Structures are given as structure tokens and as C-alpha cells.
């Protein structure tokens, strides 16, 4: 009986010793610990955007009204992909300073199927090839304030200036002309993020601006930018993202007008410090 008692005592001691390390390894997540990926002061990400394009442009010169030109159907331009670069500075948890740059460029070559007047010059159809270039540099400079901050998400508003620089050029043996539009466009909007698990989030943001026709029928413009994306954070410093973005810009300046709509998926990587 004595031997049995000693054996039971030794078994209990062994179980307690084995259980102690396992108990020491358990560290419950603090209640005030933000989700993975929300502890940073600098965030940079690069992605590749592959949108479908729906664009038209018209340019008048010397009192000669321009035709509305569809860059795909008239100029033979095809869809393309572009890099998108983002930088965010966050000195405090609710305050963000944001910068974005997207170099958008399309090129095409075709024989026009109809006569086109562009910038006061007639480009005859079914004659010589026309080479075309659309170069659009899109910048965003913004400030974001998060009025609601939780460990599993946030909500805020955005104030920003979207600087748009668009140049369209048509070149043939007959003539070479271009139209150029540059302008800073203010925009307001909102952003929200929720973490479905501690390291995977879904974010949506919308910004926009519109000059109504009622102010002056010769001038109007609108800008609507919608971005929805998901992020997987491997650590606080590294993650990957995928999303869908819709960018809609339109303007009328006297008798020059343009409509640029880009919609499509993108994929990228995120680094934080």
C-alpha cells in the first residue's frame, strides 16, 4: 500500500509540473490592444490597378467646336494596368496625413473610321493612321480624422485635394494637336474599417466633389472616388491587400469637356513603421 501511495504522489507531482509551463504560456490579449496592423506612425503601400476604362474627350479651338472622341472606339486604345503608390503619416491615432500618386497612361494607333475635329483640326477618317496618347497624372493630398476609434475598427472623415493633370495628344502625317487640363479639385468624404478577425480587415472609403450646372452652364465638374479593400496583416509591419476601386472624373470648361471613368481590381503590399 505504501508503494502505491508513493506512486500516486509522484504521478500528481509530475502532472502539476507538466501543466505549469502550459499555464505560463497562456497570455490573454489585453482589452486595450489594437488589432494587428493598427500600431504605426508611417504606412506605405504599393499596388497594381487593372481598371476598365470608359473615356471621352472634346476640345475646341479658334471657335471650331470639337467632336466627342471615344478613346477606345475612335482611337483604338485598349485597357491597361497602372501602379498606385500611397503614403500615410499618423502622428496620433486619430490623425492621418495622406498622399497618393497614380501615373495613368494609354497609347493607341489606328485608322480613324470617321472624320474627327480635335482642337480645331480635322482628322479625316479612313485615310492615314493616327497615333494617340492619354497621359493622366492623378495626385491626392489629404487629411483624415477618425472620430470613432475602437480596437476592432474605426470611422472617420476625409478632406483632400485631388490634383488632376490630363494631356491628350493626336498625331498623324496631317497634323499634331493636344489638349491639356490641369486643376486642383477639393473633395470631402468618409472612411470606415472593421476587423473580422484580429489581423484581417475590410475598409471602405468614398470621397467626392461636384460643381453644379446651376452656377454657370459653361463650367461644371465632378469627381467621385470609391475604394473598398481587404487587408491581411501578417504582423504589425507587413501585410497584403486586395480591393476594387471606381474613379469618375468629368469636366466642362466652356466648350472643352472630358469624361474619365476607371473601374477595376487591384492587389498590393503594405509596410508600416
Protein Blocks (a to p, Z undefined) as FASTA:
>chain_A
ZZmmmmmmmmmmmmmmmmmmmmmmpccddfklccehiacfbdcdddddddddddddddde
ehiacddddfklmnopacdddddddddddfbfkbccdddddddddddddddfbdcdeehi
acdehiadcddddddddddddddddfbdcfkbccdddddddddddddddddfkbccdddd
ddddddddddddddfbfkbccddddddddddfklomkbccddddddddddddfblmbccd
dddddddddddehjaccddddddddddddddZZ
